[in-house]
Amino acid sequence: MPKTIVILGPTASGKTRLAVHVARRMNGEIISVDSRQVYRDMDIGTGKDLDEYQIDSQSIPHHLINIVDAGSDYNLFQYQQDFNRVLPGILARGHVPVLCGGTGLYLEAVLKGHRYTAIPVNQTLRTELETKTDDKLLERFRHVPSEYSNLADTSTRKRLIRAIEIATYLTENPVTDLSAPVSQPDAVVFGIDLPVDVRRQRITDRLHQRLQNGLIDEVQRLLGSGIPAEKLIFYGLEYKFITQYLHGELDYATMTARLETAIHQFAKRQMTFFRKMERDGLRIHWLDGLQPTEYLVDLILSESQAIS
């Protein structure tokens, strides 16, 4: 049996449910690989679905969820450090780590042991870049070629700025010895694949359900706790558009329509990044997301044993 199982997929693909059932069958523990689920009090908008970690009164252990306060800064390097702290403990307990998430950049970093995450923040550069449009940022990135260029995730404005920051650092410090994190886990990677129309319908249904079940109140509470609006907007998607709605910049219908479109675009970018990971050499065993959970669990166990 491999030491680590990875279950990835786009938003609304059913990753958490599948990972939890796999963990129960394999005596495993979940490690969340999600750049926003690390924040406390950001529950509905990040889709933590913590109730799914309970199966028949059994609580499945999970890690790297609710580990920092909402409003604080958290980055890929910190995640890598936290991951490298959690993983050995799971293995020492004789349990199987089950990585579950859709943040491709975080997954790639921990699976490949990227050394670029240690590159420090350049606040002066970030302040300059924040004034530029997305098109100008892409142009700037293309004009700073480096060994990182083909690895970079430029799917969001935040990550594009970080990519420019890393590329600039490597250009200015070409002989810098960046120590790599601990070795990559011995992992078998499974991905949930869904027909585009099914994925889109699931996203739409889930968004409207969350809007009816407290998502707007969640964002209002975060604003009321003193978190600046610009910080919530920085977190993107639900937090961006609902903050704009609460500040009167968008009416409800416009907010909902723009948010729904943005989530569809986000899911498409996730799949694009997963395909890029494959092109870069990561083997992903794709699963038919329309199949029942127990069937997929059996398939994962069977394929994992065959591979090991």
BALOBA-1460 file (C-alpha; in Angstrom, 3 decimals):
// residues 308
<rec num="1" residu="m" x="0.000" y="0.000" z="0.000"/>
<rec num="2" residu="p" x="1.416" y="3.457" z="-0.876"/>
<rec num="3" residu="k" x="2.278" y="5.773" z="1.988"/>
<rec num="4" residu="t" x="0.053" y="8.619" z="0.774"/>
<rec num="5" residu="i" x="-3.178" y="8.936" z="-1.211"/>
<rec num="6" residu="v" x="-4.052" y="12.186" z="-3.002"/>
<rec num="7" residu="i" x="-7.591" y="13.074" z="-4.089"/>
<rec num="8" residu="l" x="-7.833" y="16.218" z="-6.163"/>
<rec num="9" residu="g" x="-10.515" y="17.800" z="-8.279"/>
<rec num="10" residu="p" x="-12.258" y="21.071" z="-9.094"/>
<rec num="11" residu="t" x="-14.663" y="22.805" z="-6.746"/>
<rec num="12" residu="a" x="-17.984" y="21.006" z="-6.162"/>
<rec num="13" residu="s" x="-16.615" y="17.670" z="-7.409"/>
<rec num="14" residu="g" x="-17.167" y="15.795" z="-4.129"/>
<rec num="15" residu="k" x="-13.518" y="15.574" z="-3.034"/>
<rec num="16" residu="t" x="-14.132" y="15.796" z="0.696"/>
<rec num="17" residu="r" x="-16.801" y="13.095" z="0.819"/>
<rec num="18" residu="l" x="-14.670" y="10.702" z="-1.201"/>
<rec num="19" residu="a" x="-11.508" y="11.420" z="0.791"/>
<rec num="20" residu="v" x="-13.280" y="10.884" z="4.107"/>
<rec num="21" residu="h" x="-14.658" y="7.511" z="3.004"/>
<rec num="22" residu="v" x="-11.234" y="6.487" z="1.705"/>
<rec num="23" residu="a" x="-9.634" y="7.530" z="5.006"/>
<rec num="24" residu="r" x="-12.118" y="5.448" z="6.986"/>
<rec num="25" residu="r" x="-11.445" y="2.337" z="4.914"/>
<rec num="26" residu="m" x="-7.659" y="2.791" z="4.993"/>
<rec num="27" residu="n" x="-7.241" y="3.896" z="8.622"/>
<rec num="28" residu="g" x="-6.226" y="7.288" z="7.313"/>
<rec num="29" residu="e" x="-6.114" y="10.945" z="8.273"/>
<rec num="30" residu="i" x="-7.066" y="13.822" z="5.980"/>
<rec num="31" residu="i" x="-4.654" y="16.621" z="5.133"/>
<rec num="32" residu="s" x="-6.549" y="19.508" z="3.541"/>
<rec num="33" residu="v" x="-4.796" y="21.104" z="0.570"/>
<rec num="34" residu="d" x="-6.853" y="24.276" z="0.287"/>
<rec num="35" residu="s" x="-5.437" y="27.788" z="0.427"/>
<rec num="36" residu="r" x="-8.546" y="29.257" z="2.109"/>
<rec num="37" residu="q" x="-9.705" y="26.502" z="4.460"/>
<rec num="38" residu="v" x="-6.712" y="27.303" z="6.675"/>
<rec num="39" residu="y" x="-8.610" y="30.389" z="7.921"/>
<rec num="40" residu="r" x="-10.860" y="30.257" z="10.960"/>
<rec num="41" residu="d" x="-14.432" y="31.610" z="10.643"/>
<rec num="42" residu="m" x="-14.342" y="31.333" z="6.847"/>
<rec num="43" residu="d" x="-16.481" y="28.212" z="6.741"/>
<rec num="44" residu="i" x="-19.369" y="28.413" z="4.290"/>
<rec num="45" residu="g" x="-17.499" y="30.358" z="1.625"/>
<rec num="46" residu="t" x="-14.549" y="27.960" z="1.632"/>
<rec num="47" residu="g" x="-16.745" y="24.849" z="1.663"/>
<rec num="48" residu="k" x="-15.189" y="23.212" z="4.719"/>
<rec num="49" residu="d" x="-18.208" y="20.887" z="5.126"/>
<rec num="50" residu="l" x="-16.863" y="19.739" z="8.498"/>
<rec num="51" residu="d" x="-19.927" y="17.582" z="9.076"/>
<rec num="52" residu="e" x="-18.680" y="15.307" z="6.294"/>
<rec num="53" residu="y" x="-15.777" y="14.237" z="8.510"/>
<rec num="54" residu="q" x="-18.274" y="12.331" z="10.661"/>
<rec num="55" residu="i" x="-19.312" y="8.879" z="9.428"/>
<rec num="56" residu="d" x="-21.573" y="6.693" z="11.567"/>
<rec num="57" residu="s" x="-20.523" y="8.550" z="14.736"/>
<rec num="58" residu="q" x="-16.857" y="8.094" z="13.782"/>
<rec num="59" residu="s" x="-14.780" y="11.256" z="13.456"/>
<rec num="60" residu="i" x="-12.144" y="11.122" z="10.731"/>
<rec num="61" residu="p" x="-9.005" y="13.051" z="11.804"/>
<rec num="62" residu="h" x="-8.204" y="16.047" z="9.630"/>
<rec num="63" residu="h" x="-5.424" y="18.615" z="9.498"/>
<rec num="64" residu="l" x="-4.570" y="22.104" z="8.164"/>
<rec num="65" residu="i" x="-8.105" y="23.426" z="8.517"/>
<rec num="66" residu="n" x="-8.783" y="26.394" z="10.847"/>
<rec num="67" residu="i" x="-5.129" y="26.941" z="11.723"/>
<rec num="68" residu="v" x="-4.827" y="30.747" z="11.300"/>
<rec num="69" residu="d" x="-7.134" y="33.682" z="11.983"/>
<rec num="70" residu="a" x="-9.174" y="35.149" z="9.137"/>
<rec num="71" residu="g" x="-7.598" y="38.408" z="8.040"/>
<rec num="72" residu="s" x="-4.048" y="37.239" z="8.626"/>
<rec num="73" residu="d" x="-1.508" y="36.573" z="5.913"/>
<rec num="74" residu="y" x="-0.725" y="32.979" z="4.989"/>
<rec num="75" residu="n" x="1.297" y="31.793" z="2.040"/>
<rec num="76" residu="l" x="2.508" y="28.705" z="0.221"/>
<rec num="77" residu="f" x="5.791" y="28.530" z="2.128"/>
<rec num="78" residu="q" x="3.922" y="28.509" z="5.459"/>
<rec num="79" residu="y" x="1.627" y="25.801" z="4.139"/>
<rec num="80" residu="q" x="4.600" y="23.708" z="3.084"/>
<rec num="81" residu="q" x="6.102" y="24.054" z="6.550"/>
<rec num="82" residu="d" x="2.811" y="23.087" z="8.202"/>
<rec num="83" residu="f" x="2.427" y="20.135" z="5.845"/>
<rec num="84" residu="n" x="5.943" y="18.935" z="6.616"/>
<rec num="85" residu="r" x="5.109" y="19.167" z="10.318"/>
<rec num="86" residu="v" x="1.859" y="17.179" z="10.053"/>
<rec num="87" residu="l" x="2.827" y="14.421" z="7.608"/>
<rec num="88" residu="p" x="5.498" y="12.658" z="9.732"/>
<rec num="89" residu="g" x="3.115" y="12.429" z="12.688"/>
<rec num="90" residu="i" x="0.477" y="10.648" z="10.628"/>
<rec num="91" residu="l" x="3.042" y="8.191" z="9.300"/>
<rec num="92" residu="a" x="4.456" y="7.622" z="12.794"/>
<rec num="93" residu="r" x="0.976" y="6.655" z="14.007"/>
<rec num="94" residu="g" x="0.862" y="4.024" z="11.290"/>
<rec num="95" residu="h" x="-1.972" y="5.802" z="9.477"/>
<rec num="96" residu="v" x="-2.340" y="6.649" z="5.793"/>
<rec num="97" residu="p" x="-2.218" y="10.366" z="4.890"/>
<rec num="98" residu="v" x="-5.063" y="11.253" z="2.512"/>
<rec num="99" residu="l" x="-4.402" y="14.614" z="0.836"/>
<rec num="100" residu="c" x="-7.616" y="16.269" z="-0.287"/>
<rec num="101" residu="g" x="-7.948" y="19.576" z="-2.087"/>
<rec num="102" residu="g" x="-8.200" y="21.654" z="-5.194"/>
<rec num="103" residu="t" x="-5.411" y="24.197" z="-4.748"/>
<rec num="104" residu="g" x="-3.137" y="22.917" z="-7.491"/>
<rec num="105" residu="l" x="-0.181" y="25.107" z="-6.595"/>
<rec num="106" residu="y" x="-0.167" y="23.822" z="-2.995"/>
<rec num="107" residu="l" x="-0.533" y="20.214" z="-4.157"/>
<rec num="108" residu="e" x="2.289" y="20.541" z="-6.649"/>
<rec num="109" residu="a" x="4.538" y="22.198" z="-4.069"/>
<rec num="110" residu="v" x="4.199" y="19.432" z="-1.471"/>
<rec num="111" residu="l" x="4.285" y="16.587" z="-4.002"/>
<rec num="112" residu="k" x="7.371" y="17.894" z="-5.787"/>
<rec num="113" residu="g" x="9.100" y="19.657" z="-2.900"/>
<rec num="114" residu="h" x="9.341" y="23.032" z="-4.617"/>
<rec num="115" residu="r" x="12.162" y="25.148" z="-3.292"/>
<rec num="116" residu="y" x="10.800" y="28.434" z="-4.643"/>
<rec num="117" residu="t" x="8.331" y="28.840" z="-1.786"/>
<rec num="118" residu="a" x="11.143" y="30.047" z="0.476"/>
<rec num="119" residu="i" x="11.714" y="33.155" z="-1.655"/>
<rec num="120" residu="p" x="10.886" y="36.157" z="0.541"/>
<rec num="121" residu="v" x="8.113" y="38.693" z="0.005"/>
<rec num="122" residu="n" x="9.135" y="41.907" z="-1.749"/>
<rec num="123" residu="q" x="6.595" y="44.402" z="-0.429"/>
<rec num="124" residu="t" x="7.956" y="47.288" z="-2.503"/>
<rec num="125" residu="l" x="7.507" y="45.284" z="-5.679"/>
<rec num="126" residu="r" x="4.045" y="44.106" z="-4.637"/>
<rec num="127" residu="t" x="2.915" y="47.670" z="-3.988"/>
<rec num="128" residu="e" x="4.066" y="48.637" z="-7.479"/>
<rec num="129" residu="l" x="2.399" y="45.628" z="-9.118"/>
<rec num="130" residu="e" x="-0.948" y="46.214" z="-7.385"/>
<rec num="131" residu="t" x="-1.410" y="49.351" z="-9.496"/>
<rec num="132" residu="k" x="-1.195" y="47.419" z="-12.772"/>
<rec num="133" residu="t" x="-3.954" y="45.690" z="-14.718"/>
<rec num="134" residu="d" x="-3.975" y="41.911" z="-15.131"/>
<rec num="135" residu="d" x="-2.851" y="42.267" z="-18.747"/>
<rec num="136" residu="k" x="0.079" y="44.440" z="-17.721"/>
<rec num="137" residu="l" x="1.016" y="41.930" z="-15.033"/>
<rec num="138" residu="l" x="1.074" y="39.099" z="-17.570"/>
<rec num="139" residu="e" x="3.228" y="41.224" z="-19.853"/>
<rec num="140" residu="r" x="5.583" y="41.958" z="-16.951"/>
<rec num="141" residu="f" x="5.821" y="38.246" z="-16.093"/>
<rec num="142" residu="r" x="6.728" y="37.347" z="-19.677"/>
<rec num="143" residu="h" x="9.526" y="39.918" z="-19.596"/>
<rec num="144" residu="v" x="11.139" y="38.330" z="-16.527"/>
<rec num="145" residu="p" x="12.064" y="34.839" z="-17.749"/>
<rec num="146" residu="s" x="13.573" y="32.472" z="-15.198"/>
<rec num="147" residu="e" x="13.813" y="28.787" z="-14.294"/>
<rec num="148" residu="y" x="10.448" y="29.283" z="-12.573"/>
<rec num="149" residu="s" x="8.595" y="30.473" z="-15.689"/>
<rec num="150" residu="n" x="7.296" y="27.064" z="-16.809"/>
<rec num="151" residu="l" x="6.270" y="26.092" z="-13.268"/>
<rec num="152" residu="a" x="4.370" y="29.235" z="-12.336"/>
<rec num="153" residu="d" x="0.637" y="29.301" z="-11.615"/>
<rec num="154" residu="t" x="-0.734" y="32.564" z="-13.012"/>
<rec num="155" residu="s" x="-4.419" y="31.618" z="-12.720"/>
<rec num="156" residu="t" x="-5.286" y="34.403" z="-10.267"/>
<rec num="157" residu="r" x="-4.045" y="37.953" z="-9.786"/>
<rec num="158" residu="k" x="-2.569" y="37.046" z="-6.402"/>
<rec num="159" residu="r" x="-0.567" y="34.149" z="-7.829"/>
<rec num="160" residu="l" x="0.516" y="36.137" z="-10.872"/>
<rec num="161" residu="i" x="1.984" y="38.806" z="-8.597"/>
<rec num="162" residu="r" x="3.760" y="36.106" z="-6.584"/>
<rec num="163" residu="a" x="5.101" y="34.573" z="-9.816"/>
<rec num="164" residu="i" x="6.582" y="37.938" z="-10.835"/>
<rec num="165" residu="e" x="8.054" y="38.275" z="-7.360"/>
<rec num="166" residu="i" x="9.733" y="34.856" z="-7.570"/>
<rec num="167" residu="a" x="10.975" y="35.417" z="-11.120"/>
<rec num="168" residu="t" x="12.386" y="38.822" z="-10.172"/>
<rec num="169" residu="y" x="14.194" y="37.356" z="-7.170"/>
<rec num="170" residu="l" x="15.735" y="34.558" z="-9.258"/>
<rec num="171" residu="t" x="16.873" y="37.087" z="-11.875"/>
<rec num="172" residu="e" x="18.537" y="39.238" z="-9.231"/>
<rec num="173" residu="n" x="19.948" y="36.281" z="-7.252"/>
<rec num="174" residu="p" x="20.876" y="33.674" z="-9.880"/>
<rec num="175" residu="v" x="23.220" y="31.653" z="-7.663"/>
<rec num="176" residu="t" x="21.057" y="31.667" z="-4.552"/>
<rec num="177" residu="d" x="20.965" y="28.250" z="-2.873"/>
<rec num="178" residu="l" x="17.387" y="27.729" z="-1.773"/>
<rec num="179" residu="s" x="17.208" y="24.690" z="0.448"/>
<rec num="180" residu="a" x="14.376" y="22.393" z="-0.583"/>
<rec num="181" residu="p" x="11.782" y="21.221" z="1.945"/>
<rec num="182" residu="v" x="11.782" y="17.610" z="3.155"/>
<rec num="183" residu="s" x="11.483" y="14.943" z="0.484"/>
<rec num="184" residu="q" x="8.209" y="14.488" z="-1.325"/>
<rec num="185" residu="p" x="5.712" y="11.922" z="-0.031"/>
<rec num="186" residu="d" x="5.382" y="8.550" z="-1.731"/>
<rec num="187" residu="a" x="1.962" y="9.249" z="-3.222"/>
<rec num="188" residu="v" x="-0.619" y="7.867" z="-5.606"/>
<rec num="189" residu="v" x="-2.745" y="10.654" z="-7.094"/>
<rec num="190" residu="f" x="-6.414" y="10.323" z="-8.013"/>
<rec num="191" residu="g" x="-8.469" y="13.044" z="-9.680"/>
<rec num="192" residu="i" x="-12.238" y="13.435" z="-9.854"/>
<rec num="193" residu="d" x="-13.436" y="14.179" z="-13.362"/>
<rec num="194" residu="l" x="-16.952" y="15.387" z="-14.156"/>
<rec num="195" residu="p" x="-18.693" y="16.369" z="-17.382"/>
<rec num="196" residu="v" x="-18.555" y="20.150" z="-17.700"/>
<rec num="197" residu="d" x="-22.351" y="20.532" z="-17.662"/>
<rec num="198" residu="v" x="-22.636" y="18.478" z="-14.462"/>
<rec num="199" residu="r" x="-19.854" y="20.447" z="-12.792"/>
<rec num="200" residu="r" x="-21.483" y="23.738" z="-13.735"/>
<rec num="201" residu="q" x="-24.867" y="22.658" z="-12.409"/>
<rec num="202" residu="r" x="-23.345" y="21.502" z="-9.129"/>
<rec num="203" residu="i" x="-21.555" y="24.827" z="-8.743"/>
<rec num="204" residu="t" x="-24.757" y="26.779" z="-9.424"/>
<rec num="205" residu="d" x="-26.859" y="24.671" z="-7.054"/>
<rec num="206" residu="r" x="-24.265" y="24.823" z="-4.284"/>
<rec num="207" residu="l" x="-23.826" y="28.574" z="-4.575"/>
<rec num="208" residu="h" x="-27.554" y="29.282" z="-4.244"/>
<rec num="209" residu="q" x="-27.790" y="26.857" z="-1.339"/>
<rec num="210" residu="r" x="-24.959" y="28.624" z="0.476"/>
<rec num="211" residu="l" x="-26.440" y="32.046" z="-0.176"/>
<rec num="212" residu="q" x="-29.666" y="30.831" z="1.418"/>
<rec num="213" residu="n" x="-27.884" y="29.242" z="4.358"/>
<rec num="214" residu="g" x="-25.788" y="32.002" z="5.864"/>
<rec num="215" residu="l" x="-22.990" y="32.860" z="3.451"/>
<rec num="216" residu="i" x="-23.836" y="36.554" z="3.399"/>
<rec num="217" residu="d" x="-24.097" y="36.578" z="7.215"/>
<rec num="218" residu="e" x="-20.676" y="34.940" z="7.407"/>
<rec num="219" residu="v" x="-19.080" y="37.711" z="5.359"/>
<rec num="220" residu="q" x="-20.946" y="40.341" z="7.391"/>
<rec num="221" residu="r" x="-19.569" y="38.850" z="10.629"/>
<rec num="222" residu="l" x="-16.042" y="38.880" z="9.244"/>
<rec num="223" residu="l" x="-16.371" y="42.545" z="8.323"/>
<rec num="224" residu="g" x="-17.905" y="43.264" z="11.715"/>
<rec num="225" residu="s" x="-14.974" y="41.591" z="13.463"/>
<rec num="226" residu="g" x="-12.674" y="44.264" z="12.063"/>
<rec num="227" residu="i" x="-11.245" y="42.524" z="9.022"/>
<rec num="228" residu="p" x="-10.750" y="45.199" z="6.349"/>
<rec num="229" residu="a" x="-12.903" y="44.935" z="3.243"/>
<rec num="230" residu="e" x="-9.817" y="44.938" z="1.020"/>
<rec num="231" residu="k" x="-8.512" y="41.839" z="2.823"/>
<rec num="232" residu="l" x="-11.743" y="39.921" z="2.205"/>
<rec num="233" residu="i" x="-11.744" y="41.066" z="-1.408"/>
<rec num="234" residu="f" x="-8.164" y="39.762" z="-1.637"/>
<rec num="235" residu="y" x="-9.413" y="36.282" z="-0.612"/>
<rec num="236" residu="g" x="-11.504" y="36.308" z="-3.779"/>
<rec num="237" residu="l" x="-14.684" y="34.650" z="-5.043"/>
<rec num="238" residu="e" x="-17.446" y="34.587" z="-2.392"/>
<rec num="239" residu="y" x="-15.635" y="36.977" z="-0.070"/>
<rec num="240" residu="k" x="-14.853" y="39.452" z="-2.827"/>
<rec num="241" residu="f" x="-18.282" y="39.730" z="-4.422"/>
<rec num="242" residu="i" x="-20.337" y="39.574" z="-1.217"/>
<rec num="243" residu="t" x="-18.152" y="42.254" z="0.363"/>
<rec num="244" residu="q" x="-18.820" y="44.450" z="-2.653"/>
<rec num="245" residu="y" x="-22.548" y="43.707" z="-2.280"/>
<rec num="246" residu="l" x="-22.540" y="44.583" z="1.432"/>
<rec num="247" residu="h" x="-20.751" y="47.843" z="0.657"/>
<rec num="248" residu="g" x="-23.401" y="48.780" z="-1.897"/>
<rec num="249" residu="e" x="-21.128" y="48.428" z="-4.908"/>
<rec num="250" residu="l" x="-23.260" y="45.647" z="-6.430"/>
<rec num="251" residu="d" x="-26.941" y="44.799" z="-6.179"/>
<rec num="252" residu="y" x="-27.899" y="41.248" z="-5.194"/>
<rec num="253" residu="a" x="-28.681" y="40.004" z="-8.704"/>
<rec num="254" residu="t" x="-25.456" y="41.383" z="-10.153"/>
<rec num="255" residu="m" x="-23.427" y="40.030" z="-7.259"/>
<rec num="256" residu="t" x="-24.905" y="36.547" z="-7.665"/>
<rec num="257" residu="a" x="-24.421" y="36.483" z="-11.432"/>
<rec num="258" residu="r" x="-20.815" y="37.700" z="-11.287"/>
<rec num="259" residu="l" x="-19.954" y="35.336" z="-8.443"/>
<rec num="260" residu="e" x="-21.424" y="32.353" z="-10.242"/>
<rec num="261" residu="t" x="-19.465" y="33.196" z="-13.394"/>
<rec num="262" residu="a" x="-16.275" y="33.642" z="-11.368"/>
<rec num="263" residu="i" x="-16.643" y="30.228" z="-9.696"/>
<rec num="264" residu="h" x="-17.211" y="28.547" z="-13.057"/>
<rec num="265" residu="q" x="-14.060" y="30.229" z="-14.370"/>
<rec num="266" residu="f" x="-12.166" y="29.195" z="-11.235"/>
<rec num="267" residu="a" x="-13.161" y="25.531" z="-11.689"/>
<rec num="268" residu="k" x="-11.993" y="25.664" z="-15.300"/>
<rec num="269" residu="r" x="-8.623" y="27.097" z="-14.193"/>
<rec num="270" residu="q" x="-8.303" y="24.334" z="-11.599"/>
<rec num="271" residu="m" x="-8.711" y="21.669" z="-14.274"/>
<rec num="272" residu="t" x="-6.241" y="23.492" z="-16.515"/>
<rec num="273" residu="f" x="-3.665" y="23.478" z="-13.740"/>
<rec num="274" residu="f" x="-4.223" y="19.773" z="-13.003"/>
<rec num="275" residu="r" x="-3.656" y="19.006" z="-16.691"/>
<rec num="276" residu="k" x="-0.482" y="21.086" z="-16.532"/>
<rec num="277" residu="m" x="0.676" y="19.000" z="-13.559"/>
<rec num="278" residu="e" x="0.173" y="15.913" z="-15.732"/>
<rec num="279" residu="r" x="2.161" y="17.412" z="-18.606"/>
<rec num="280" residu="d" x="4.935" y="18.155" z="-16.132"/>
<rec num="281" residu="g" x="5.157" y="14.477" z="-15.211"/>
<rec num="282" residu="l" x="2.671" y="13.896" z="-12.372"/>
<rec num="283" residu="r" x="0.599" y="10.753" z="-12.941"/>
<rec num="284" residu="i" x="-3.073" y="11.373" z="-12.109"/>
<rec num="285" residu="h" x="-5.486" y="8.440" z="-12.123"/>
<rec num="286" residu="w" x="-8.767" y="10.029" z="-13.204"/>
<rec num="287" residu="l" x="-12.032" y="8.797" z="-11.696"/>
<rec num="288" residu="d" x="-15.539" y="9.100" z="-13.104"/>
<rec num="289" residu="g" x="-17.148" y="11.510" z="-10.648"/>
<rec num="290" residu="l" x="-20.635" y="10.308" z="-11.612"/>
<rec num="291" residu="q" x="-19.994" y="6.894" z="-10.038"/>
<rec num="292" residu="p" x="-21.196" y="6.127" z="-6.458"/>
<rec num="293" residu="t" x="-18.796" y="6.959" z="-3.643"/>
<rec num="294" residu="e" x="-18.369" y="3.366" z="-2.450"/>
<rec num="295" residu="y" x="-17.533" y="2.230" z="-5.986"/>
<rec num="296" residu="l" x="-14.824" y="4.917" z="-6.219"/>
<rec num="297" residu="v" x="-13.471" y="3.985" z="-2.782"/>
<rec num="298" residu="d" x="-13.150" y="0.341" z="-3.864"/>
<rec num="299" residu="l" x="-11.452" y="1.461" z="-7.077"/>
<rec num="300" residu="i" x="-8.954" y="3.638" z="-5.202"/>
<rec num="301" residu="l" x="-8.082" y="0.823" z="-2.798"/>
<rec num="302" residu="s" x="-7.715" y="-1.664" z="-5.632"/>
<rec num="303" residu="e" x="-5.557" y="0.607" z="-7.817"/>
<rec num="304" residu="s" x="-3.446" y="1.706" z="-4.843"/>
<rec num="305" residu="q" x="-2.634" y="-1.905" z="-3.965"/>
<rec num="306" residu="a" x="-1.819" y="-2.697" z="-7.584"/>
<rec num="307" residu="i" x="0.537" y="0.271" z="-7.856"/>
<rec num="308" residu="s" x="2.376" y="-0.329" z="-4.587"/>
